[in-house]
Amino acid sequence: MKGMCELCERDDVVLTVHHLIPREYGGTKTAKLCIPCHKQIHAIYTNEELASRLYTMERMQHDEQIASFIRWIRKQPAGRLPKIKKAKRRKR
């Protein structure tokens, strides 16, 4: 399915379903995100962080860790799928 990403707001991108509060924490509310944004969220944040402090799109968009990625990805063509690396703090 193609449409507009609710995080980076790029249009005509392939969308995935992201649970704002991870399912393991009982989340049911979802957002439609492009593949790069969805992968980047899970590379940067733990499910615990998503459930406790980043459970709305507004909170996510204003978080410093993802903000620079959002600024960068907005400049990329809709078809681009950049390689996403897990954050160093998440590798432990």
C-alpha positions in Angstrom: 0.0 0.0 0.0 1.3 3.5 -0.9 0.5 6.8 0.7 2.0 9.4 3.0 4.2 8.5 5.9 2.8 9.9 9.2 6.4 10.5 10.5 8.4 12.1 7.7 5.4 13.1 5.7 6.9 11.9 2.4 4.2 11.0 -0.1 3.8 8.0 -2.5 5.9 5.7 -0.3 5.3 2.1 0.6 3.7 2.1 4.0 3.9 -0.3 6.9 1.9 -0.5 10.1 3.6 0.7 13.3 2.1 0.1 16.7 2.6 3.3 18.7 2.7 1.3 21.9 4.2 -2.1 21.1 1.9 -5.0 21.1 3.8 -6.7 23.9 2.8 -3.7 26.1 -0.9 -4.0 25.0 -0.8 -1.4 22.2 -3.5 -1.3 19.6 -3.3 2.2 18.1 -1.2 2.2 14.9 0.4 4.7 12.5 1.3 4.3 8.8 5.0 4.7 8.3 7.4 4.3 5.4 9.8 1.5 5.6 12.9 3.6 6.4 11.1 5.5 9.2 9.7 2.3 10.7 13.1 0.6 10.6 14.9 3.7 12.1 12.5 3.8 15.0 13.2 0.2 16.0 16.9 0.7 15.4 17.0 3.6 17.8 14.5 2.9 20.5 13.6 -0.1 22.7 10.0 -1.2 22.9 10.0 -0.1 26.5 11.0 3.5 25.4 8.3 3.5 22.8 5.7 2.4 25.3 6.7 4.8 28.1 7.5 8.0 26.3 7.1 7.9 22.5 3.5 6.6 22.2 2.2 9.4 19.9 3.4 10.6 16.5 3.8 14.1 18.0 6.1 12.9 20.7 8.0 10.9 18.2 8.4 13.8 15.8 9.8 16.0 18.5 12.3 13.6 19.9 15.9 14.6 19.2 17.1 11.2 18.3 14.8 10.8 15.3 14.5 14.4 14.3 17.8 14.5 12.4 16.8 11.4 10.5 13.4 12.9 9.6 15.1 16.0 8.3 17.4 13.8 6.2 14.8 11.3 4.9 12.4 14.1 3.8 15.0 15.1 1.2 15.3 11.5 -0.2 13.3 10.2 -3.2 10.2 8.1 -2.2 11.7 4.9 -3.7 15.0 5.1 -1.7 15.5 2.4 1.0 18.6 3.4 2.9 20.5 1.0 5.0 19.6 1.3 8.7 22.1 0.5 11.4 21.1 -0.3 15.0 22.1 2.4 17.4 25.3 1.6 19.4 23.4 1.8 22.7 20.8 -0.8 21.3 23.6 -3.3 20.3 24.4 -4.1 23.9 
